[in-house]
């Protein structure tokens, strides 16, 4: 089995990346970004925890952990649901991408695949990678030359992690990886060590 198609296993962390087919746009308006995040919540909140994200015009990054969740009994599944038994989280992502793509295709009066398939994923195997990977995900708009300061990009989790109100985003866990909020802010003011996470960068 190819590494990019490995099942997403319970209790493990993954850097997930996907982009528009042929490098085309995935998001055309602010409402598209909001709609994508709603669909992510609706289709996957029971299956994953989200620690960081960044949405850009033609691609996106997620850092997630797969929840420990029992599968439905085999007798409750139809033959068409075989993929759910093998990898229910990947199946959930595919349903989410399909739902989002249909809506955008209708909006833009376009046809065909909007997002690449299969989506890319790399397991994050050691806690020491977390801080650098969160920085890399947040810094993506600046790394791609879309802005001068990634901290001002509206469609990432950078600022949301700092907001002190209930959220499904795993904010406290992320801040704990940096030690505290002050260290989180300081770390994001400097360049991370991309060589350390080179194997986790999926573009």
Residue pairs with C-beta under 8 A, 6 or more apart in sequence:
3 122
4 118
4 120
4 121
5 118
6 121
6 123
7 86
7 87
7 89
7 90
8 14
8 66
8 87
8 89
8 90
8 121
9 66
10 66
10 67
10 68
10 69
11 65
11 66
11 68
12 65
12 66
12 123
12 124
13 51
13 63
13 64
13 65
13 123
13 124
13 130
14 63
14 64
14 65
14 66
14 121
14 122
14 123
14 124
15 61
15 62
15 63
15 121
15 122
15 124
15 133
15 137
15 200
15 201
15 202
16 61
16 62
16 63
16 64
16 93
16 119
16 120
16 121
17 59
17 60
17 61
17 62
17 119
17 120
17 121
17 202
17 203
18 26
18 59
18 60
18 97
18 115
18 116
18 119
18 120
19 26
19 58
19 59
19 60
19 115
19 116
19 203
20 26
20 58
20 59
20 114
20 115
20 116
21 112
21 113
21 114
21 115
21 116
23 58
24 58
24 114
25 57
25 58
26 32
26 36
26 55
26 57
26 58
26 59
26 60
26 104
26 114
26 115
27 33
27 36
27 55
27 56
27 57
27 58
27 155
28 104
28 107
28 108
30 154
32 104
32 107
33 55
33 154
33 155
35 100
35 103
36 55
36 60
36 100
37 53
37 55
39 96
39 99
39 100
40 50
40 62
40 96
41 168
42 96
43 92
43 93
43 95
43 96
43 99
44 89
44 92
44 93
44 96
45 168
46 67
46 69
47 66
47 67
47 69
47 88
47 89
47 92
48 64
48 65
48 66
48 67
48 89
48 92
49 64
49 65
49 67
49 168
49 170
50 62
50 63
50 64
50 157
50 168
50 169
50 170
51 63
51 64
51 65
51 130
51 134
51 157
51 169
51 170
51 173
51 174
52 61
52 62
52 63
52 133
52 134
52 137
52 138
52 156
52 157
52 161
52 174
53 60
53 61
53 62
53 63
53 137
53 156
53 157
54 60
54 61
54 137
54 138
54 140
54 141
54 153
54 155
54 156
54 157
55 155
55 156
56 140
56 141
56 144
56 146
56 155
57 146
59 203
61 137
61 140
61 202
62 137
63 124
63 130
63 133
63 134
63 137
65 170
66 89
69 88
71 84
71 85
71 88
72 84
74 85
77 84
77 85
83 90
83 91
84 91
90 118
93 119
94 117
97 115
97 117
97 119
100 114
100 115
101 113
101 114
101 115
104 110
104 114
105 111
105 112
105 114
120 202
121 202
122 199
122 200
122 202
124 130
124 133
124 200
127 177
128 196
129 196
129 197
129 200
130 174
130 177
131 177
131 178
131 187
131 192
132 192
132 193
132 194
132 196
132 197
133 197
133 200
134 174
134 177
135 187
135 188
135 192
136 143
136 192
136 194
136 197
136 201
137 156
137 157
138 150
138 151
138 153
138 156
138 157
138 158
138 188
139 150
139 188
139 192
140 150
140 156
141 147
141 150
141 153
141 156
142 148
142 149
142 150
142 153
143 150
146 153
147 153
150 156
150 158
151 158
151 159
151 188
157 169
157 174
158 188
160 167
160 169
160 171
161 169
161 171
161 174
161 175
161 184
162 171
162 181
162 184
162 185
163 171
174 184
175 181
175 184
178 184
178 187
194 201
